[in-house]
Amino acid sequence: MVPRPSLSPAALLDTPLAKGREAGSMQRQLYDRLKRAILDGSLAPGSRLPGSRALAESLAISRNTVTATYEHLAAEGYVQPDRQGTRVIELSSPALPPRRAGKAGAVPGTALRLSKIKPAVSRADADMALRPGVPALSHFPAAAWRRALDRAIRAAGPAALGYGDPLGEPPLRAAIARHLSIARGVRCEPHQVVICEGAQEAISLCVRLLSNPGETGWVEDPGYRGVKAAMHAGDMRIVPLRVDSEGLCVSERDWVRHPPRLIYTTPSHQYPGGAVLGISRRLALIAQARAHGAWIIEDDYDSEFRHTGEPIGAMQGLVEEAPVLYVGTFSKTMFPSLRLGFLVVPTRLMPAVQASMEEMLRGGHRHEQLAMADFIESGQFSRHLGRMRRLYRDRQQALRLALQRHLQVPHEIEGGYCGLHLTVRLPARFEDRRIAAEALRHRIAPSPLSAFAMQPQPSDNGLVLGYGNTPAELFEPLVKRLSMLARAADVAGQKAS
């Protein structure tokens, strides 16, 4: 923005104001002119402004315009009226901004922990093909949802326009508790359910409630980036633990060397690898967490979409009073912009944190919450889940077949028996970040597997492919394009080395 030249005190009286709608009102122009002159020192502290009559005549404007402008400046503290007229107040000079350093660093005044929260990959549009985590938005029953919203608005009346229960609307909390008990094997009562703005806020809430700065949090590696951001924001020390074909790997030495306060895991469908945490590891993790006074955050982000066999039950319901905070979201089962998630707080923890949560949270999205309760209780939610399971199962199979036929580079397919994505591991020479960056140019948005790892290993090279919002008939041409990009990345890597 080009700075406008300062006007001398004499020019303030002589230079006419602009006319026309685009220039703005005379009062606004005069106010901006005088304020700028005071701030840049053209009108020195203690100097007196012209009388309202004299200035109005000089600029050929209404005296009322000048009077109103002076009153506005006085209200904001730029000038002080007295018996002799209106004088400029002496203002504190703001410090000049520091010179920009040659290298990027923390901005002075920001928390140092923010420097640890950095995007690992470029953001992709929601409608880009093969983007992980996006459901089939065109298949969402918008008409049924609109009717649920209309019923909620009519039934709730004007009262629902105010603040609601900070922990969420009681009908939705009750509906979620019933659904989780039947569909996921979660042990909970409605008072334990806390409504949040998606799973990310639920995870951040766990960090704020249960950890202190400097305490240790365990995360899966490779794993969900959002939990790392939440723990960094809480000034936690993050310890990444490897995952294998059976999920999170925890050794006795881990408990001794860096005992955790929080343990984050996706046991029913590890993200992004797709493994299921076996029963022996689940029970061992619960037992050790109890022994060490740790809390487990179970993120059950998309396990409603199990494609083969019976659903994998939640870890939270395995034993009574498990030290597990269960996190769920409607972003995958409904649509992301709904921004509704939930947290199930253990019974014995609830008395200690309820008052704090009621102070930290504010009721909101009341009509959406009431509509979601209606959607669940009316059976629309279950019917929608059934349709989506069939659709995603078919798309997963179609993508797997396309990869087998057309991905003409060495690869290994993982996952695919649950959720909305497949993970394709590639040899290290096919650099996944290079492939993903080139794919974005073609509006294809796979995520590089290495971007999910805090301590990447050569095996953490590959692509995470979302099939939720991509029609099956596009998979073959898309995979052919990815195959071409992978071969090109291999050639470019060889030349660079």
N, C-alpha and C positions, 0 to 999 in steps of 0.2 A: 504494500500500500504506500503510495507516494505521499509524504507529509505535505500538508497545506502550509503556505508561507504565513508567518506571523504578520499581524497588522500593527502598525505603530498606533499609539494612543490617538493621534490626530486622525489617522485613517479610520479608526473605529467610528468616528463621527461623520466622516465624509463619504465613505464607500457605501453606495446604496446596496440594499438587500436584493436578492434575485426574485424575479416574479415567475409565476407559473406553478402548476401542480407538482411537477417533478422536483422543484426546489424546496418544497415543504412550506409550512406556515411561516409567517413573518416572526411570530414569537419563537418558534423553534430555531430559526436561523439566527436571531439575535442572541438567544440563549447560548447556542453553540459558539458563536463568535466571542462572546464575553467570557465564557468558561475557558475556552482555549487560550485567550489572552491572559487570563489570570494564571492558568497552569504553566504557560511557557514564560511567564515573567514580563510580558509586554505591558501588563497592568501591574505595577509593583505593589507589594503589600503596603497598606496605609493610604494609597492613592484614592482619590474620590472619583466616583462615576459622575458623568454629567447629570444634571437634573432631568427628570422624566420629560418635562415639556421641551427642553432644549434638544434632547436627543431625538425625540419624536419629530420635531420640526426639521432637524438636520437630515434624518433618514426618510422623511416623508412617509411616516407611518403613524398609526394611532397612538395617542399617549397611553391608552389603556394597555396596549401591547407592551410598551416599555415598563409600565408599572407592574404588570403580571410577570414579566421576565425578572425584574429586580426581586420581586417577592419569592420567585422560584429559586433564584440564586441564594437568597438569604436563608430559605428553608434548608438548603443543602450545605450551608456553612461557608459559601464562597465570599459573601459580603455581609456587612453589618450596617443596618440603618441606624442613624442617630439624628440629633437635632440639626446638625450641619449638612445632612444628606446621606449618601450611601458610600461607605469606604470598603476597600478590598481587605480581606482578612489575611494575616500572615499564615501561610500553610507550611507544613513540614514537607521538605523535598524528598520524594521517594528515591531510594538508592538505585543507581544505575544497574541494569542487568549485567551479570558477569559475562566476560568474553567467552565465547564458545571454545571449549577445548578441542584440540585436534582429533582426539579419540572420543567415541561415545562413552558416556559414563552416567552415573546416577545424577539426576537433577537435584541441586541443593534444596533441602527442605522435604524431599520425599523419603519414605522409609527405605532403608537399605535392602530389606527383604524383597522389595519390588524388583530389584535387579535380577533376582533368581527366577522370576516368572516371565518367561519369554515364549512367544509362539514358535513351535518346532517346525511348522510347515505353513505354506501359504493358504489363506482362506479360500474356500471354493464355494461357488453359488450352490444353493440347495437343489437346484434343478439339474445340476451337472450329472452326467451318467456315472454310475459305479461309486458315487460318494457314500462312504459308510455312515450308518446311523440315521438315514432318512427313510421313513416308512413310505408306503404306497399312497401318497397323498390324494391321487386322483380316484382311489377306491374308497376313500373315507365317506361314510353315509352322512353327508352334510345336511340333507333334509331332515333326517331323524334328529341330528344334533340341534338344528335350528328349532325344531318343535320342543325339544327338552329345554332349551334356553327360554323360549316363549312361555312355557309352563312355569319355569322358575321365576321369571319376572312378574308374571301375573299373580302367582301364589304368594310371593314374598312381599310385594307391595313396596311402598316408599321406605320402610324400615331397613331394607337390604341395601339402600344407598349409603348407609352409615358404616362405621367401623364394625366389624364382626368380632367373633371370638379370635384372639390372637393365634390360637393353636389350630384354627380351622372350623368350618361349619360342622356342627354336630351330625347332621344327616350324612354328610360325606365321610366323616370319620367312622361312623357306624357301618356304612356300606362297604368301605375299604376293609374294615376288620372282618366282616362276614366273608367277603370275597377271598381275602388272604387265607383265612382259616380253611376254606374249601379247596381253593385252587393251588395254594402254595404250602399248605401245612404250617402256617405261621401261628404261633400261640400269642394271641393278643386280645385285649378288650378295647372298645372305642376310645377310652380316655388315654390310651398309650399312643394313639395315632396322632401325629403332628403334620399338618399340611404345609408344604413348602413350595417355593417357586422352582420346581424341578429338582432332580436328584443332586445337582451341583450345590444348591443352597442347603439341602439336607446334609451333605457331606461337610460343607463349611460350618454348619451349625454344630455337628459332632466335634469338629476341631475346636471351636470356640468354647463349647461346654466342658470338654473333657481333657484338654491339654493345656500345658503351660509352655511359654517360650523356652526353647532348648530341649524339650522332651523329644523322645524318639517316636517316629512313625514308620511302620513297615508298609511298603507298597510292592505290588507285583511288577516284575521287570522282564520283558516289556509289559506295560500296563497303561491304564487310563490316565491321560495327562491331567485331567481336571482335578484329581485327588492330589497330585503333586502341587498344583497351584494353590489349592486350599491349605495344604500343610505348610507351604512356603509362606503364605499370608499369615499363618499362625505362628511363624518363627519356629517351626518344629525342625528337628534334625531328621532328615529322611534317609532311611536305609532301604535300598532296593534289593529285593530277594528274587532269585530266578524262578521261572516257571518251567515246567516240563509237560509231558503228555498227560500228567495227572494233576496239573495245577500248581499252586504255590508250594515251593520247597522250603521247609523250615528245618534246621538242624538243632541239636542240643547246644552246639556252640553259639548259634545265633542268640539264644535266650541268655547265655552267659555274657557274651561280648557286648551286645547292644540290646538290652531288654526294652521292649516297646511300651509306650503308653497306648498307642492306637495301632491297629492292624487292619489294613484295607485289603479286601479280597472280593473277587467275582466268582464264587464257587460253582454256580450252576452253569455258567458259560463264560469262561475266562476271556477277558477282553485285552488284546484282540486275537489271542491264539485259539480260543474255542474249547479248551480242555475243561473237563468236569472234575472238581476236587473230590477225590474218593472219600468214602465213609471213614476209613481209618485215619486219614489226614484231617478230616473235619473234627472228629472226636478228639484227636490229639491236640489240635489247635485250641479247641474249647477248653480242654483240661489245663493246658499250659497257660492260657490267658487267665483262667481263674487263679491259678497258683501264683502268677506274677502280677495280679491286679491290673491286667490290660483289658482293653475293650476292642472288640472286633466290629468293624463296619462291613456289613454284608450288602454289596450292591447287586441287586437282582434286576438289572436294567432291562433285559429282554427275554427272560426265560419263559414268558408266556407263550413264546413261539417255538415250542419243541416240535421237531418235524418227524421224529421216529420214537416209537415206544411211549411209555408214560412220562409225564413231566418229572423233572428232577426236583425233589422237595427242597425247601429252604433249609439252610443250616440252622437258622434261628429256632426252628421247631424241633430240633433233634432231641434236646434235653430240656428239662424244666429249668427256668431261670438261667438260661444261657447268657453269658456276657456279650451279647450280640445286639447291635443296633441295625435294624433291617431298613434298607433304603430302597424305595421303588419310585417309578415315574410313569406318567401317562404320555411322555413325549414319543415313545415308540408305539404304544398300543393305540393312542389317539392321534395327536399331531403335535409337533414340537412347539409351535407358538402358543399352545394352551398354557404352558408354563405351570403345570401342576405336578408336584411330586409329593412324596410322603416319607415320614420317618417313624418307625415303630420303636419306642423307647422301652427298655426293660422295666418291669414293674418296680423293682427295688431301687431303680435309678430315678424314677419319675418324681418322687417327693423332693429330691435334692435339686432338680433342675427346672421344675415346672414354673416356679415364680420367676426365675431368670428368663425363661423362654417367653413368658407373658410380657416381660419388659422389653425384650429384644425384638420380638416379632409384632407385626401389626396385621389385623384382619384385612383381607382384600379379596378381589376376584370373587365376590360373594355369589353373584349370579352364576358364574361358571362352576363354582364349587357345588351349588345346589343343583345345577343342570347335570353335573357329573354324577351326583348321587342318584338322581332320577334315571340317568342312562344305565347305571349299574343295576338298580333295583328293578327296572322294567324289563331286564333281559337283553336290552339292545347291546350292551357291552359284550356279553358272552357270545351273542350271535356275530358281532363284528370280529371278535377274536377268532372264532371258528372260520370265518371266511378268509381272514388274513393268514391264518396258519396254512390253509390249502394253497393260497396264492404264493406265499413265500416258499413253501415246500417245492412247488413246481418251478419257481424261479431259481431256487438253489440248485435243483437238479439240472436245469437248463444251463446255468452258468458253469457248473462242474463239467458238463459234457462239452461245452464250448472250449473250456480250458484244455481238456484232454485232446481235443481235435486240432486246435488252432494256435495254442501257445507253443511255438516252436523253439523253445529254449528249455534247458533242464529246470525242473520245478517240482515242488511238493505241495499238495493241497491239504490244508488243515481246516478243521471246523466244518461247518455246513449242516450240522444236525440240530441247530438251534439258531434263533435270532435272524439277523438281517445281513450278515456278511460272511465272506470266505477269506481266509488268509493263504496267500501263495508265497512260499519261501523260494528264494532264488539264490544261486551261487553268488558269492561276494563280488565277483567281477561285473555282474549286472547291477550297477549301483542304483538302489531303489529311489533315492532322492532325485537323481538325474532323470530317471524314467517318469516319476510322478510330476516333476516340473515340466517336462516336455508334454506329458499327457494333458496338463491343464490348458496348454495352447490349443488343444483339440476339443476342449470342453469335456474332458474325461477326468474324473477326480478320485482316483485311488489314493489312499494314504500310504506313505512309505513306512514299512514296519519298523525300521530303525529309529523313526521319530518317536516311537512309544517307549524306547529304552533309555534309562538314565545312564547306564553303563553298557553301551552297545557292544555286542560280540559279533564275530563274522556270521554266525547263524542268524542274527537279527537283521537279515536283509530280505526284503520281499515286499509284497503289495497287499494291502487290506482292501478288498473289493466289496462294496455294498451292492446288494441286489434288490433292496427294498423298493426303491423308487425308479427302477429301470426296467422297462418291458423286456420280456424274455426274447422277443424277436430281434432285439438289438445286440444281444450278447455276442453272436458270432462276429459281426463286423468290428465290434469294440475290442474283442480279444485279438483279432487279427492286427488291429492298430497297435495294441499294447505289445504284441509280439515283435512287430517291426521296430517300435521304440526301444524295446529291450535289446534287440540286436544292435541298434544304432548306439545305445549307451555302452555296450560292450566294446564296440569299435572305438568310440571316443575315449573310453577309459584306457584302452591299450595304447592309443596315440599319446595320451597325456603322460603315461608312465614311461 
